[in-house]
Amino acid sequence: MRKIRPFTLFLCVALIALAIVFPSVLKEGLYKNIYSIQENRTEATYRGILNLWHVVSWHTGQSSGISYLKQCIQKFEQRHAYLYIELEGLTKEEAVKRLNNGETPDIISFPTGFFRDAERLMPATVPGTVLSAYAKSAAYAETTYGCPYMAGGYLLIINEDLMMEAADYYPAAEGMAPDALLSAARSAVAADIKDPVFGAGFEANGTSQPMVAAAYHVYPSGEDTESPNLALNLANRITIIYDQAFAAFTDDRCALLIGTQRELSDLAALDMQGKSPVYTACAFSRYTDMVQYVGIMQTDDPKKADIIQEFIRLLVSDGCQRRLEALNVFPVIVTEDMYPDTPVLKAAYKRLIADPAVPNTFTFAADYYDNDRLIKRVFDGDTDALHELFFRIGR
């Protein structure tokens, strides 16, 4: 029998022990490395609860802005463990009261004109995909505060029962040129109105200015720049209802209505009940003051600001912007194939991406009543007022 040397026996025992111990040591080392990487990543991002206020002053056409934001939040939370966004819907009045009482959210979704300055907000980076006119509307003192993420639009809605059918009339989704529209208005007939009536959609309330949309009317071809401005074209030739015009329209007391996606939806609901007049809706204007922004409230936590900025990028991504179709409102980026089954909304979106006229959100409230007086002067035939209005809005 061959004798085993002591050194060889020691070496064998050591190798066996190493084979037993090494896997657990290796596993522990790998675990520590992976754990440290995960910890570093976690420390680099924000963890916790973010409060988001959604402040509402204008209405979508279908599904609500709250429902839309919930979908985007769910998508965002799936990407970030240990991060939660609590969403709350508020009116302008409710939000102002709570801010004045010292309450502050982390993120705020706000409409045009909600803030008069950027004191409560942090600078935000607007992704390059957002159309320039929308991005500029969030500027204050040459710095951008907040990012636009959805917009409403103005439509011209025509009461067919109050209009005589004529060869140069019959509106299409793409809209009507001013001369054809004026001809139609002049030939309006109804037993209970003496003159053609033009409605502003809803009363002036410090929130939206539908009559201003008439100054930015876009002709069907998009090229007919020689035709007179629609607001001037109708000046002194048509009675204008500024208050409760939608009720006048549905009661057959108003032949032409400047409405929004909300009035279009309400008319469709009335039509299902057999209670609406016969109507046609046309794309109308490249102007909108129905824009919703998302902003970062003041914070000393850079991780919080960074994660909110990432949420902003998600809201204006193609995926989230396409979801706006369910609300009957419009993206602030160029997105293909929107509203394939709704020609009037498709045409309205074309106007809002071709050359949108969007007032600055921080100066809108201060300029509101001056602009209201200007547009009324325009409808009195004042060309100088029209030019001043263009200068104020900046487009």
C-alpha positions in Angstrom: 0.0 0.0 0.0 1.3 3.4 -1.0 2.0 5.8 1.9 0.3 9.2 1.8 2.5 12.1 2.6 1.3 14.5 5.3 1.6 17.6 3.0 -0.5 15.9 0.3 -3.1 15.0 2.9 -3.2 18.6 4.2 -3.6 19.9 0.7 -6.5 17.6 -0.1 -8.3 18.6 3.1 -7.7 22.3 2.4 -9.1 21.9 -1.1 -12.2 20.1 0.2 -12.8 22.8 2.8 -12.3 25.5 0.2 -14.8 23.8 -2.1 -17.3 23.8 0.7 -16.8 27.4 1.9 -16.0 29.3 -1.3 -19.5 29.2 -2.9 -21.1 30.8 0.2 -18.3 33.5 0.3 -18.7 34.1 -3.4 -22.5 34.4 -3.1 -22.2 36.8 -0.2 -19.7 39.0 -2.1 -21.9 39.1 -5.2 -24.9 39.9 -3.0 -23.0 42.7 -1.4 -22.0 44.1 -4.8 -25.5 43.9 -6.2 -27.0 45.3 -3.1 -24.6 48.2 -3.1 -25.4 49.0 -6.7 -29.1 48.9 -5.9 -28.6 51.1 -2.9 -26.6 53.6 -5.0 -29.4 53.7 -7.6 -32.0 54.2 -4.9 -30.1 57.0 -3.3 -29.8 58.7 -6.7 -33.6 58.9 -7.1 -36.4 60.2 -5.0 -38.4 57.9 -2.8 -41.7 58.7 -1.1 -45.0 60.4 -1.8 -45.5 63.3 -4.2 -48.7 65.4 -4.1 -50.2 66.5 -7.4 -52.9 69.1 -7.6 -54.9 69.2 -10.9 -56.5 72.7 -11.1 -59.3 72.9 -13.5 -60.8 76.0 -15.3 -61.7 74.6 -18.7 -63.4 71.3 -19.7 -62.4 68.4 -21.8 -64.9 66.9 -24.3 -65.0 63.4 -23.0 -63.0 61.6 -20.4 -61.7 63.8 -17.6 -58.2 65.2 -17.0 -58.1 63.4 -13.7 -58.7 60.0 -15.4 -56.0 60.8 -17.9 -53.5 61.8 -15.2 -54.2 58.6 -13.2 -53.2 56.6 -16.3 -50.0 58.4 -16.7 -49.2 58.3 -13.0 -49.7 54.5 -13.0 -47.3 54.2 -15.8 -44.7 56.4 -14.0 -45.1 54.5 -10.7 -44.4 51.2 -12.4 -41.0 52.6 -13.4 -40.1 53.8 -9.9 -40.3 51.6 -6.9 -41.1 53.3 -3.6 -42.5 56.4 -5.4 -46.2 57.3 -5.2 -48.1 60.2 -6.6 -51.3 61.3 -4.9 -53.6 63.1 -7.2 -56.3 65.6 -6.2 -58.6 67.6 -8.5 -59.4 71.2 -7.5 -61.2 74.2 -9.0 -59.2 77.5 -9.3 -61.0 78.9 -6.3 -60.2 75.9 -4.1 -56.6 75.9 -5.2 -56.1 79.6 -4.5 -57.7 79.3 -1.1 -55.5 76.4 -0.1 -52.3 78.1 -1.4 -53.2 81.2 0.5 -53.6 79.0 3.7 -50.1 77.8 3.3 -50.8 74.4 1.7 -48.4 73.5 -1.2 -48.4 70.4 -3.5 -45.2 69.0 -4.9 -46.5 69.1 -8.5 -49.2 71.3 -9.9 -51.3 71.0 -13.1 -52.6 74.5 -13.8 -54.6 76.2 -16.5 -53.7 79.3 -18.5 -53.7 82.4 -16.3 -53.7 80.6 -12.9 -50.4 82.1 -11.8 -49.6 85.8 -12.3 -45.9 85.2 -11.6 -43.5 82.3 -11.1 -42.7 83.0 -7.5 -44.1 79.6 -6.3 -42.6 77.6 -9.2 -39.2 76.2 -10.0 -37.7 76.5 -13.6 -38.7 73.5 -15.7 -37.1 72.1 -18.9 -39.6 71.8 -21.7 -38.7 68.9 -24.0 -37.9 69.9 -27.6 -40.8 67.9 -29.0 -43.2 70.5 -27.5 -44.3 73.0 -30.1 -42.5 76.3 -29.8 -45.6 78.5 -29.3 -46.8 76.3 -26.4 -43.3 76.2 -24.8 -42.9 80.0 -25.0 -46.3 80.5 -23.3 -44.8 79.2 -20.1 -42.0 81.7 -20.0 -41.6 84.3 -17.2 -38.7 86.8 -17.3 -37.1 84.7 -20.1 -37.2 81.5 -18.0 -39.6 78.6 -18.5 -41.7 77.7 -15.5 -43.9 74.7 -16.2 -44.5 72.6 -19.3 -47.7 72.6 -21.4 -49.1 69.1 -21.8 -52.6 69.4 -23.3 -54.8 72.0 -25.0 -58.4 72.6 -25.9 -59.6 74.2 -29.1 -62.3 76.5 -30.5 -64.8 75.4 -33.0 -67.4 77.2 -35.1 -70.8 75.5 -34.6 -73.6 76.4 -37.0 -77.3 76.0 -36.4 -78.6 74.5 -39.7 -82.2 75.2 -38.8 -81.5 79.0 -38.8 -79.4 79.0 -42.0 -80.7 79.0 -45.5 -78.9 76.4 -47.6 -77.1 78.2 -50.4 -74.6 77.2 -53.1 -71.7 79.2 -51.5 -72.6 77.9 -48.0 -72.4 74.4 -46.6 -69.7 74.1 -44.0 -67.3 71.2 -43.9 -65.1 70.0 -41.0 -62.2 72.0 -42.6 -64.1 75.3 -42.0 -65.4 78.2 -44.0 -63.8 81.3 -45.5 -65.1 84.6 -44.1 -67.0 85.6 -47.3 -68.9 82.4 -47.4 -69.6 82.6 -43.7 -70.8 86.2 -44.0 -73.1 85.2 -46.9 -74.5 82.4 -44.8 -75.0 84.7 -41.8 -76.8 87.3 -44.0 -79.2 84.6 -45.3 -80.0 83.2 -41.9 -83.8 82.9 -41.4 -85.8 82.2 -38.3 -89.2 83.3 -37.1 -88.1 84.3 -33.7 -84.9 86.3 -34.4 -84.7 89.5 -36.4 -81.0 89.4 -37.2 -78.4 86.7 -37.5 -76.9 86.1 -34.1 -73.3 85.1 -33.3 -72.6 83.5 -29.9 -69.4 83.6 -27.8 -70.0 80.1 -26.4 -70.0 81.1 -22.8 -69.8 84.3 -20.8 -66.5 86.2 -20.2 -65.4 84.8 -16.9 -61.7 85.6 -16.6 -60.8 82.1 -17.8 -61.3 81.9 -21.6 -61.9 84.3 -24.4 -63.8 82.6 -27.2 -64.3 85.8 -29.2 -60.6 86.3 -29.6 -60.6 83.0 -31.6 -62.5 84.8 -34.3 -59.5 87.2 -34.8 -57.3 84.1 -35.5 -59.7 82.4 -37.9 -57.9 80.1 -40.4 -59.4 79.7 -43.8 -60.0 76.2 -45.2 -57.1 76.4 -47.7 -54.7 77.8 -45.1 -53.4 80.1 -47.8 -56.2 82.7 -48.4 -54.5 85.6 -46.7 -56.2 88.2 -48.9 -59.6 87.6 -47.4 -60.6 90.0 -44.6 -60.2 89.0 -41.0 -63.4 87.2 -39.9 -64.0 89.4 -36.8 -63.7 92.5 -38.9 -65.8 90.9 -41.7 -68.7 90.4 -39.3 -68.3 93.8 -37.6 -71.5 95.7 -37.2 -73.3 93.1 -39.3 -74.3 90.6 -36.7 -75.7 90.6 -33.2 -73.4 89.1 -30.6 -74.4 87.2 -27.5 -71.7 87.2 -24.9 -73.6 85.6 -22.1 -75.3 82.2 -22.0 -74.8 81.7 -25.8 -74.9 77.9 -25.6 -78.5 78.0 -24.2 -79.4 80.5 -26.9 -77.9 78.1 -29.5 -79.8 75.1 -28.3 -83.0 77.2 -28.1 -82.7 78.2 -31.8 -82.0 81.8 -30.8 -78.4 81.8 -32.1 -77.3 80.9 -35.6 -73.5 80.7 -35.0 -71.7 79.6 -31.9 -68.0 79.7 -31.0 -67.7 76.6 -28.9 -65.1 74.2 -27.6 -64.7 70.4 -27.4 -67.1 70.6 -24.4 -70.0 72.2 -26.3 -69.4 69.7 -29.1 -69.8 66.9 -26.6 -72.8 68.4 -25.0 -74.5 68.8 -28.3 -73.8 65.2 -29.2 -75.4 64.2 -25.9 -78.5 66.3 -26.6 -78.7 64.9 -30.1 -78.9 61.4 -28.7 -81.9 62.6 -26.7 -83.4 64.3 -29.7 -83.1 67.7 -28.0 -80.4 69.5 -30.1 -80.9 71.6 -33.1 -79.5 70.4 -36.4 -75.9 71.6 -36.4 -72.6 71.4 -38.1 -69.2 71.9 -36.5 -66.2 73.3 -38.3 -62.5 73.8 -37.5 -62.2 77.5 -36.8 -59.1 79.0 -35.3 -55.4 78.6 -34.5 -55.9 80.4 -31.2 -56.3 78.7 -27.9 -56.2 80.0 -24.3 -57.2 76.5 -23.0 -53.8 75.1 -22.2 -52.9 72.9 -19.2 -49.4 73.1 -17.7 -47.5 71.0 -15.2 -45.1 72.7 -12.9 -42.7 72.0 -10.1 -43.5 73.8 -6.9 -40.6 75.3 -5.0 -38.4 72.7 -3.2 -34.9 72.5 -1.7 -34.7 68.8 -2.6 -32.9 68.3 -5.9 -33.9 64.7 -6.2 -37.5 65.7 -5.9 -37.2 68.3 -8.6 -35.4 65.8 -10.9 -38.0 63.1 -10.5 -40.8 65.6 -11.2 -38.9 66.7 -14.3 -38.9 63.1 -15.4 -42.6 63.0 -14.9 -43.0 66.0 -17.1 -41.1 64.2 -19.9 -43.5 61.3 -19.6 -46.6 63.6 -19.9 -45.3 65.0 -23.2 -44.1 61.6 -24.6 -45.9 60.3 -27.6 -47.6 57.5 -25.6 -49.2 59.9 -23.1 -50.0 62.5 -25.7 -51.9 60.0 -27.8 -54.1 59.2 -24.8 -55.5 62.8 -25.0 -57.6 61.6 -27.9 -60.0 59.9 -25.4 -60.6 63.4 -23.9 -61.3 65.1 -27.2 -58.5 67.5 -26.5 -55.2 68.1 -28.3 -51.5 67.2 -27.9 -48.9 69.9 -27.6 -46.6 67.9 -29.9 -46.9 66.7 -33.5 -48.5 63.3 -33.4 -49.6 61.4 -36.5 -53.1 60.0 -37.1 -54.9 61.8 -34.4 -58.8 61.7 -34.6 -59.1 59.6 -37.8 -62.8 59.1 -37.1 -63.6 62.7 -36.1 -62.9 65.0 -39.0 -63.7 68.3 -37.2 -61.2 67.5 -34.3 -58.6 66.3 -36.8 -58.9 69.6 -38.7 -58.8 71.7 -35.5 -55.7 69.9 -34.4 -54.1 70.7 -37.8 -54.6 74.4 -37.1 -53.2 74.1 -33.6 -50.0 72.5 -34.8 -49.4 74.5 -38.0 -49.1 78.0 -36.4 -50.7 78.1 -32.9 -51.4 81.4 -31.2 -51.1 80.9 -27.5 -51.1 83.7 -24.9 -48.5 83.7 -22.1 -49.9 82.0 -19.1 -48.4 84.5 -16.6 -49.7 87.6 -18.3 -53.1 86.2 -19.4 -55.0 87.1 -16.2 -53.6 90.7 -16.2 -54.3 91.2 -19.8 -57.7 89.5 -19.8 -60.1 92.5 -19.5 -58.0 94.7 -21.8 -58.1 91.9 -24.4 -61.8 91.6 -23.9 -62.3 95.3 -24.6 -60.1 95.0 -27.7 -62.0 92.2 -29.2 -65.2 94.0 -28.7 -63.7 97.0 -30.5 -62.6 94.7 -33.3 -66.2 93.5 -33.7 -67.1 97.2 -34.0 -64.8 97.4 -37.0 -61.7 98.9 -35.3 -58.6 97.7 -37.3 -56.2 99.3 -34.8 -57.7 97.2 -32.0 -57.1 94.1 -34.1 -53.4 94.9 -34.5 -53.0 95.8 -30.8 -54.6 92.4 -29.9 -52.2 90.6 -32.2 -49.3 92.5 -30.5 -50.5 91.6 -27.0 -50.8 87.9 -27.7 -47.6 87.9 -29.7 -48.7 86.1 -32.7 
